[in-house]
Structure formats: structure tokens, C-alpha cells
Amino acid sequence: MIGSTASGGRTVALTFDDGPGPATPQILDLLAQYNVKATFCEIGQNAAANPAMVKRVLAAGHRLCDHSVHHPQPFAKLPHDKAVSEISNAKDMIVQAGGPGTQITWFRAPGGGFNADNEHITAGLGMKSLGWSVDPRDWSRPGAPAIVSAVQSQLKPGGVILMHDGGGDRSQTVAALKQLLPWLVAQGYTFDFPAA
């Protein structure tokens, strides 16, 4: 399972789960302001419902990751056939939303619920299993200062940060990102994609 950047060194990979959602446009605007490329782990049904946003993510040079069709949890407890359908159908939905040539490099199990079976399914579909090394638990809405503090304390060079652009009100994530992007730049980090 991947939990580091492609190039290592003083790099960081930003990843956003559960979108596309209402916060995705604000996050894309912030990333563009700092010329940052990120990875969006999209839920199949959300991608299918908002193909224009999937296309915008791709047009900005970001990359896509499969995050299942419906985000069932605990993901590791799914029967094999259900896991296959959640992973492969989401990949198809995201590719269809993104248009011809759309590449899906990674799969991230909802809640990090990886096991040998779903990692094998993922590999069979030509994707890598994507974990993370920094989890500020922004989905739980602990407040922007708590999100910022968690990232700053957990981050090591080559880290993969887990954040969310969908799955509920993400205004705290957006507020935290406004502080984190200049901080990361000031700390000498450059932005990269996860290892592939």
C-alpha cells in the first residue's frame, strides 16, 4: 500500500476524498493559486452526478483515484463480489465522467479498509492501493485550527495528506487549506503525486 510521494525528499502529496462535492471548486481555486497538483479520490456516484467537475479536476492537471461507488464501511468486510463491483464500477463511472483517456492510477478503500482481497482486485484493475501518512480527521469537522495543527505535527517529508472535498460540509477543510498551502511553501515543500 502506498503512503508516500513518487519522488520522496521534501515533497508532499495532497489527496482529497469523497468528492466531487460542493467544496471541490473552492479547493481547485486554492490549489491553482499556489500552482499545486493534487489527487482526488472520487466516489463513483458523485463523479457520475457531476461530470463537469471531474473534467475540471483533470483539466487543471490533477489526478484521479477510485474511492468506490457508494463508500460502504467497513470496506474490508465486504464479500468478494461486492468489493469487485464497488471498485470496478466506480472506476468505470469516473472514467466515463472524465471522458476519453481518463486515467485512474489508485484505489483508496473507504475508511482505509484494505485487505488482501481488495488489494488483489485493485491490482487486477491496474491500480495501486493508496493509503496516507497524515490524517487530520477533517471529515469529523474538528475546526480549521485543529486540522492545521494535525497536519503540521504529523507531516514528514514524502508524506501523503488525507483530506476531504465531499461527504458533507467541508468549509473547515477549505479554511485549513488556506493556511496550510502557504505554510507548506514556507517550509520548503514541493507538491507531488503519490507513488505509482
C-alpha positions, 0 to 999 in steps of 0.5 A: 500500500502506498503512503508516500510521494513518487519522488520522496525528499521534501515533497508532499502529496495532497489527496482529497476524498469523497468528492466531487462535492460542493467544496471541490471548486473552492479547493481547485481555486486554492490549489491553482493559486499556489500552482499545486497538483493534487489527487482526488479520490472520487466516489463513483456516484458523485463523479457520475452526478457531476461530470463537469467537475471531474473534467475540471479536476483533470483539466487543471492537471490533477489526478484521479483515484477510485474511492468506490461507488457508494463508500460502504464501511467497513470496506474490508468486510465486504464479500468478494463480489461486492468489493469487485463491483464497488471498485470496478464500477466506480472506476468505470463511472469516473472514467466515463465522467472524465471522458476519453483517456481518463486515467485512474492510477489508485484505489483508496478503500473507504475508511482505509479498509484494505485487505488482501482481497481488495488489494488483489482486485485493485491490482487486477484493475491496474491500480495501486492501493493508496493509503496516507501518512497524515490524517487530520480527521477533517471529515469529523469537522474538528475546526480549521485550527485543529486540522492545521495543527494535525497536519503540521505535527504529523507531516514528514517529508514524502508524506501523503495528506488525507483530506476531504472535498465531499461527504458533507460540509467541508468549509473547515477543510477549505479554511485549513487549506488556506493556511496550510498551502502557504505554510507548506511553501514556507517550509520548503515543500514541493507538491507531488503525486503519490507513488505509482 
